Amino acid sequence: MKRTSSKLDKVLGDAMLLNYSLGAIFICLTAFTFTVIDVTYKRIRYFLMFMSLVIEIFNNCLLGQVLSDHSKSLTEAIYFSDWPNASPETKKLMLMFMVRAQKPFQLTGNGYIVMNMNSYSSICSTSYQLYNLLRTIYQ
């Protein structure tokens, strides 16, 4: 499972780091644009772009949260299995697996940022703060 997590991090790491670092800015700018523009067609286009950005970042963060949650429950699942009746070799393997599983798997943006629902909350909060700043400057 660690290899799968590492492969996901290799493939998606750059994109997630970019999404995290620039996501709040893009969300803020598209939200600001669709609120100040007068043409209905353009307002709808910017709103849909805003929603696609929010959903894309949500999907990345949700994937990381699910991976982390399942990883945390893995140790308990092994411990509460029928290990006392297992063979000595199996007990050793289960013990090694439990020790390794105590550090949860995480999906990160190249190891810099852990992608989970806390990250999503942080992105949304930052973009809302930037949006309010822009609205204050614009008025």
Secondary structure as UniProt FT lines:
FT   HELIX           2..36
FT   HELIX           40..79
FT   HELIX           83..85
FT   HELIX           88..101
FT   STRAND          108..109
FT   TURN            110..112
FT   STRAND          113..114
FT   HELIX           117..138
//
